[in-house]
């Protein structure tokens, strides 16, 4: 077996340090949960929710978005590939949905109102505007790239 290439060694080291940091952070969070006596009754439910989330992601969601990505790859070929200009706003929409979802479904409304003095009414509209902006910027970048490519091919 040959030794790893010198340029890959720092990358592997950074990956290992990152993984160890994540494991350490998860262990620290677990000790906080275990030490808090008010959370002890909810630990089994936390594990059930975690297992359910893993199963939902691996058995339902991953195949769905993998199939959607395969369908994107079947788009007709253009001078400038459209795939990443669709993929990136969809990824941004999904990740920001995870952030905005508690506000969109108005989870914890009294706590948010007590902490900020604001209600959760605008969360859905703000998320939709954000998704629209991401899609618009991506479409604009694609149009600019197509236009520049057409001008260069002349």
Secondary structure by P-SEA (a helix, b strand, c coil): cccccccaaaaaaaaaaaaaaaaaaaaaaaaaaaaccccccaaaaaaaaaaaaaaaaaccaaaaaaaaaaaaaacccccccaaaaaaaaaaaaaaaaaaacccccccaaaaaaaaccccccaaaaaaaaaaaaaaaaaaaaaaaaaaaaaaaac
